[in-house]
Amino acid sequence: MCSFPGLNFNAQMADKIVRLITLIRKQVSGETVPSVTEISFKAQPYLVLISCILSLRTKDKTTLEASKRLFAVADNPRDMLKLSVPDLQKLIYPVGFYRNKSKVILEASRKIIHDHGGSVPSRREDLLAFKGVGRKTANLVLGLGFHIPAICVDTHVHRISNRLGWVKTKEPADTEEALKKIVPQKYWIELNTLLVAFGQNICVPVSPFCSRCFVSRTCRKAGVKKQR
């Protein structure tokens, strides 16, 4: 098992997690992938970034539909800036906070052109300089957009990692750092896609489907009050 300098990598825990990741991958193999993951199949970091922005506080189905409508009209920052705010709002409605997101998208597109030569930057620090882009979005763009190893911790990854007993953390940032010490780097990019699908279909927030979960026997079920 590989180790990573400075991370105090736990090889024994990593072996266990790899086995569980394999089981989770098998369990969600027939499920729909998260919307941003589907968008990432086009291999365009800009689409991943914009789709990530749209996905915040929005259901996957709504995000995917809005992303497809928008990208059919503008799939690059220059074409995006040709849209008026009202037109952009109409295209992305009804994603959550669509009025504010339309301004964020236009500002990000303008920054990409003016500060980065028209291409989405591939450094986390540069991505975090965009208004409306936090660490979760930045890591998802790095992983799905550029194939740069990064662990994206959203509500599903944070909840499930704690529920399974992989980590014991209160904040997503702490979860990310803890996971880096126990998850081999080759799984970092895939982890979000797997755990989101797992969290949407099996390990749901309330009353998870433990009776048909492939990893139930080794799960600590931390915080679970009722099972199905």
C-alpha positions in Angstrom: 0.0 0.0 0.0 1.3 3.4 -1.0 2.1 6.0 1.6 2.0 9.8 1.3 4.7 12.0 3.0 3.2 14.3 5.6 -0.1 12.6 5.7 0.7 9.9 8.3 -1.0 7.4 6.0 -2.8 4.5 7.7 -2.1 1.5 5.5 -4.1 -1.0 7.6 -7.2 1.1 7.5 -6.7 1.7 3.8 -6.8 -2.0 3.0 -10.2 -2.2 4.8 -11.5 0.8 3.0 -10.4 -0.5 -0.4 -12.5 -3.6 0.2 -15.5 -1.6 1.2 -15.1 0.8 -1.8 -15.2 -2.3 -4.0 -18.4 -3.5 -2.4 -20.0 0.0 -2.7 -19.0 0.3 -6.3 -20.7 -3.1 -7.0 -23.8 -2.0 -5.1 -24.3 1.3 -7.0 -23.2 0.0 -10.4 -26.7 0.1 -11.8 -27.6 3.5 -10.3 -27.6 6.9 -12.0 -24.3 8.8 -11.6 -24.5 12.2 -10.0 -25.3 15.1 -12.4 -21.8 16.7 -12.3 -20.2 13.3 -12.9 -22.4 12.8 -16.0 -21.4 16.3 -17.3 -17.7 15.5 -16.7 -17.9 12.7 -19.3 -17.6 15.5 -21.9 -14.1 16.1 -20.5 -14.4 19.9 -20.4 -13.4 21.5 -17.0 -15.6 24.6 -17.8 -18.7 22.5 -18.0 -17.8 20.8 -14.7 -17.2 24.1 -13.0 -20.5 25.6 -14.1 -22.4 22.4 -13.4 -21.0 22.4 -9.9 -22.2 25.9 -9.3 -25.6 25.0 -10.5 -25.7 21.9 -8.3 -25.4 23.7 -5.0 -28.6 23.4 -2.9 -30.2 21.7 -5.9 -31.4 18.2 -6.7 -29.4 16.2 -9.2 -32.2 15.8 -11.7 -32.9 19.6 -11.7 -29.1 20.3 -12.0 -28.7 18.0 -15.0 -31.7 19.3 -16.9 -30.6 23.0 -16.3 -27.0 22.2 -17.3 -28.1 20.6 -20.6 -30.3 23.5 -21.4 -27.6 26.0 -20.7 -24.8 24.2 -22.4 -26.9 23.8 -25.6 -26.7 27.5 -25.8 -23.4 28.4 -24.2 -20.7 25.8 -23.4 -17.7 28.1 -23.1 -17.0 31.3 -21.3 -17.1 33.6 -24.3 -20.6 32.4 -25.4 -21.8 32.5 -21.8 -20.9 36.2 -21.6 -23.1 36.9 -24.7 -26.2 35.9 -22.5 -28.1 38.6 -20.6 -28.8 38.0 -16.9 -32.5 37.4 -17.6 -31.8 34.9 -20.4 -29.3 33.0 -18.2 -31.8 33.0 -15.3 -34.5 31.6 -17.6 -32.1 28.8 -18.8 -31.1 27.6 -15.4 -34.4 28.0 -13.6 -35.5 26.3 -11.3 -32.1 25.5 -9.7 -31.8 26.9 -6.2 -30.7 30.5 -5.9 -30.8 30.8 -9.7 -30.7 34.6 -9.7 -27.5 34.7 -7.7 -26.0 31.8 -9.6 -26.5 33.5 -12.9 -24.4 36.4 -11.7 -21.7 34.0 -10.3 -21.6 32.1 -13.6 -21.1 35.3 -15.6 -18.5 36.7 -13.2 -16.6 33.3 -13.3 -16.7 33.3 -17.1 -15.4 36.9 -17.2 -12.6 36.0 -14.8 -11.6 32.9 -16.8 -11.2 35.0 -19.9 -9.5 38.1 -18.3 -7.3 36.3 -15.8 -6.7 32.8 -17.2 -6.6 33.2 -21.0 -10.0 31.6 -21.5 -9.3 28.3 -19.8 -10.4 27.1 -16.3 -7.3 27.1 -14.0 -6.1 23.8 -12.7 -4.8 25.0 -9.4 -7.0 24.9 -6.3 -5.8 28.3 -5.1 -6.9 29.9 -8.4 -10.3 28.1 -8.3 -11.0 29.2 -4.8 -10.4 32.8 -5.9 -13.7 32.6 -7.9 -16.7 34.0 -6.2 -19.1 31.2 -5.2 -16.5 28.5 -5.4 -15.6 26.7 -2.2 -13.3 23.8 -1.5 -15.9 21.2 -2.4 -16.4 22.7 -5.9 -12.7 23.3 -6.4 -11.9 19.7 -5.6 -14.6 18.4 -7.8 -13.3 20.5 -10.7 -9.7 19.3 -10.1 -10.8 15.6 -10.0 -13.5 15.3 -12.6 -12.4 18.2 -14.8 -8.6 17.7 -14.8 -8.1 14.2 -13.3 -6.0 15.7 -10.6 -6.3 13.6 -7.3 -8.6 15.5 -4.9 -11.3 14.3 -2.4 -14.5 16.2 -2.8 -16.4 16.1 0.5 -20.1 17.0 0.2 -22.9 16.1 2.6 -23.0 12.5 1.5 -19.3 11.9 1.8 -19.1 13.6 5.2 -22.2 11.6 6.5 -21.2 8.2 5.2 -17.5 8.4 6.1 -18.6 9.1 9.7 -21.4 6.6 9.7 -19.2 3.8 8.5 -16.6 4.7 11.1 -13.9 5.7 8.7 -13.5 9.1 10.3 -14.9 10.9 13.3 -15.2 14.5 12.3 -17.6 17.4 12.6 -16.7 19.5 9.6 -16.2 18.6 5.9 -12.7 20.1 5.8 -11.7 17.9 8.7 -13.3 14.9 6.9 -11.2 15.6 3.8 -8.0 15.7 5.7 -8.8 12.6 7.6 -9.8 10.7 4.4 -6.5 11.6 2.8 -4.8 9.6 5.5 -6.8 6.4 4.9 -7.9 6.4 1.3 -5.3 5.5 -1.3 -4.9 8.3 -3.8 -6.0 6.3 -6.8 -9.6 6.3 -5.3 -9.7 10.0 -4.4 -11.5 11.2 -7.6 -14.0 8.3 -7.7 -14.9 8.5 -4.0 -17.4 11.3 -4.3 -19.2 9.7 -7.3 -19.5 6.4 -5.4 -20.6 7.8 -2.1 -23.1 10.3 -3.6 -24.8 7.4 -5.5 -24.6 5.3 -2.4 -26.0 8.1 -0.2 -28.9 8.8 -2.5 -30.0 5.2 -2.9 -28.9 3.1 0.1 -27.2 5.0 2.9 -29.8 7.8 2.9 -29.7 10.4 5.7 -32.8 9.1 7.6 -33.6 5.4 7.9 -30.9 3.9 5.7 -31.5 0.6 3.9 -29.2 -1.4 6.1 -31.0 -4.6 5.3 -29.8 -4.6 1.7 -26.5 -2.7 2.1 -23.4 -4.6 1.0 -21.2 -3.1 3.8 -23.7 -3.2 6.6 -21.9 -5.9 8.6 -18.8 -3.8 9.0 -20.6 -0.4 9.4 -20.5 1.3 12.8 -23.9 2.9 11.9 -22.8 6.0 13.8 -25.8 8.3 14.2 -28.3 5.8 12.8 -31.5 5.8 14.9 -33.7 3.8 12.6 -32.9 1.2 9.9 -34.8 -0.3 7.0 
